[in-house]
Amino acid sequence: MPRPRRNIWALASLLSLLPGMAMACRQALVLALDVSLSVDVFEFRLQREGLARALEDSHVASAMIGTGADPVELAVFEWTGQHNQDVLVDWTVIDSRATLNRIASTLRTRERSLRSGLTALGAAMLFGRDMLMTRTHCTALTLDISGDGANNNGVHPALVRPEMAAAGITVNGLVIEPEPESMAVSHFFNDHVITGPGAFVETIHSFDSYAEAIHRKLLREIMPSLSEGAPGPRREARQIPRSDAPADKPKGGVADMRGHAPHLPVAPL
């Protein structure tokens, strides 16, 4: 004899797996951490621990969880060369302090898996884009990418940036300048990496300041989605003089943009 109740629950389970049926979220946030060889063992630990501490902070937790608001979904990956990306935390719905604590524990205990002297910012941006494109149920898409050097491997970020903008992704940067008083890497991020309404570059000159910087940055990225439902124009914390912006995106996308920008060559493999 048929069992209507069991059949109803089975149908509900199947429907939950269909594309577009995922629970709504107000923001999908990917954190991309540079772990190239310019980041030594001590700096690597400061970066991991700094992010873990930021996620455990009560203000960040309150902003991510949000009372009565759709949740934030979070993912974290590390990157070096163009073929080197490692997902530390896959997409996770931030629904409680316990969830954030589990992510913090993962950040503290996962071994470093990538060891390369190459810095492939453009490839990291594309990797983040592909992750964010699976979050079609989220209102806002944000890539938060940190780094301590300019691109020297793979596709140039300036060729990727129009793709990010076309996909509706906001890209923000956290730059750890390798030289005292220098702003060279910050200028590179500002001119070739960041995009979207209110996109910004947060700059520090030592990994000792990473915990405070990522704390500020997370609050700045999450609070607009909490108050407005999606990021809107935000006040710039640091004004970095900008050089000429890249030209409008040529037809065809990243795959055939290289020929349109000979002054921005693809770095060697």
Buried (B, 14 or more C-beta within 10 A) or exposed (E): EEEEEEEEEEEEEEEEEEEEEBEEBBBBBBBBBBBBEBBEEEBBBBBBBBBBBBBBBEEBBBBBBBEEBBBBBBBBBBBBBBEBBBEBBEBBBBBEBEBBBBBBEBBEEBEEEBEBEBBBBBBBBBBBBEBBEBBEBBBBBBBBBBBBBBBBBBBBBBBBBBBBBEEEBBBBBBBBBEEEEEBEBBBBBBBBBBBBEBBBBBBBBEBEBBBBBBBBBBBBBBBBBBEEBBBEEBEEEEEBEEEEEBEEBBEEEBEEBBEBBEEBEBBEE
